[in-house]
Amino acid sequence: MAKIFRKIQQLDRWLGSFPGLCILDVEKKILPSLLASYYGNQIVLIGTPHQQPLIKSNTIPNRILLSPLFNKHTQDTIHNVESDLTELPIASGSVDLVLLPHILEYLDNPRQLFGEACRIVKPEGHIIICGFNPYSMWGLRKWYSKHDKIPWSGNFIKAGIVKKWLALADFKITRQTRILYRPPIFYEKIYHHLKFLEWLGPKCYAPLGGIYILIAQAKVIPLTPIKLSWKQKISDVRLPVIGIPRPTIRNHPL
C-alpha cells in the first residue's frame, strides 16, 4: 500500500509540472463538452488533488474528489474525501457519474478499483475512464524511458482491455475518443509550436492520440415476470351432488 501511495504522490507532483499541466489542459478542454449531455446530482472524481479542475466546470451540483492524498487546494464547490482506493466509502448504486483519470495505470491491482468504481454507479449512470494510449507517440516514448519516473512508470492499459472490463461489469460504451496528438516533448516553446497537430491528428491519424477517453453507461437488467406453470393434474374423481329436499308449503286455515 505504501508503494501505491508514493506512486500517486509522484503522479500528483508531476501533474503540477509543465508536462502534467499540458495533460490537464487538454482534458479540461474536452471533458466539459463531453459531459454537457449528461445529467445527475453527483459526480465523483477518483484521482489526485491536481485533477480537481476536471470537474470544476461541470454542471453537476455535487462534486466530490476522492483521493488517498490530502488536498491542500480545497475549493468550496468541491467536497474532498480522503480514502483508501481498495474499498471506497460510498454506498453501492449511489453516484450518477464516476471519473477515473489516469489512476488505474498506477495501481498494482487496477481491477479492484475498477470494480469498486462500477459498484457505486447508479443504474443508467455513467463512468468515464481516461488513459494513456500505448499505440501512440506517448506509448512509444515509454519503451525507451526510465520506468521509475512518472508518467512512464505506469502501466499503460490498452483501451480494448478496458472495454472488456466494462462489458464484464454490464456497462455499454456510449462514446469514445482520442486526444493529445502532440508528441511528449517537454520544451514549452516547441510544445506550443506543435499545436496544429491537435487539429491535424483527428483528421489524419485519429487512433494514435496519446490519451483515450471511454464513456460507458451501466445497463439496467429488466425485471421479466415469471409465469408459474400449473403442473398438478386435476383428479378425475367427481363428488356426488347431494340433493337438498325442497321445503313443502302447506295451506293453513285462516
Secondary structure, DSSP 8 states (H G I E B T S, - for coil): -HHHHHHHHHHHHHHTSHHHHHHHHHHHHHHHHHHTT---SEEEEES-GGGGGGGTT-S-SEEEEEESS--SS--TTEEEEE--SSS-SS-TT-EEEEEEES-GGG-S-HHHHHHHHHHTEEEEEEEEEEEE-SSSHHHHHHHTS-TTSTTTTS----HHHHHHHHHHTTEEEEEEEEE--S-S---HHHHHHGGGHHHHHHHH-GGG-SEEEEEEEE------------------------------------
